Amino acid sequence: MEYISRHNQALKKFKGVHEGKDAILFATGPSVGKFEWTPQFVNCVKLGINGIYQYDNIAQSLDYYMFGSGYHTNANHHNQVNQLREDNPDTVFLSSTFTAKFGDGRETGLGNINNKSALELGAIPFEIGYPGYGPGIEWQKDIGNNPFYGATIAHPAVQFLLYCGVKTIFLVGCDLGASMSDRYAARVWFQSWMKLPDFLRKNYPEVKIISINPDGLRGVFEDVYL
């Protein structure tokens, strides 16, 4: 029997809402520090993840913010997320709150934001799988019915932008992040990214992904240095 995510139904309203537009995914790897606003980026759909609030020139421009881990275990992160919400009431918040790892859509726990706190923050809580465990173990096209795929929050961010209908995704700061100091995590994250080009060819052949000033993902997509 096919597993349907009851939690991700709320994402259906975003299907195709940015059809044909360009988008930027802001992560927090070292290369984000090299990013500079140029005319080609100003009108892009902008999605930031996790600690992007550290970069005020980016954080205050976001259309979407996606987060989850550390909310209940890192007081500074908790406060910064809350402040980001207060400063940006029109930004859409999406939170990694539920896991498909056990096949029942339970709350992730482990410090991830819980459902109660997500709703109080005005976030849309979603369900995510993990490579090799339960539903959501591969890149997903129908995220309105299926759990996201992801070893890192950047993976559901990409799937969300694709679902919204964008034609180009600029990756900024997607450098494998803190996992670079953890060889196992770096390997899992990188292997997951390596599956994306084939997924795009089969499901989104017209979509282009471009890495801006890449570090950890050099050579996986089209690389542009500015």
Secondary structure, DSSP 8 states (H G I E B T S, - for coil): -----SSGGGGGGGTTTTTT-EEEEE--SGGGGG----HHHHTSEEEEEGGGGG-HHHHTT-SEEEE-TTTTT-HHHHHHHHHHHHH-TTSEEEEEEEE-TTSS--B--TT---HHHHHHTTEEEEEE-BTTBSS--S--S-TTTS-B--SSTHHHHHHHHHHTT-SEEEEES-S-GGGGG-HHHHHHHHHHHHTHHHHHHHH-TT-EEEEES-STTTTTSEEE--
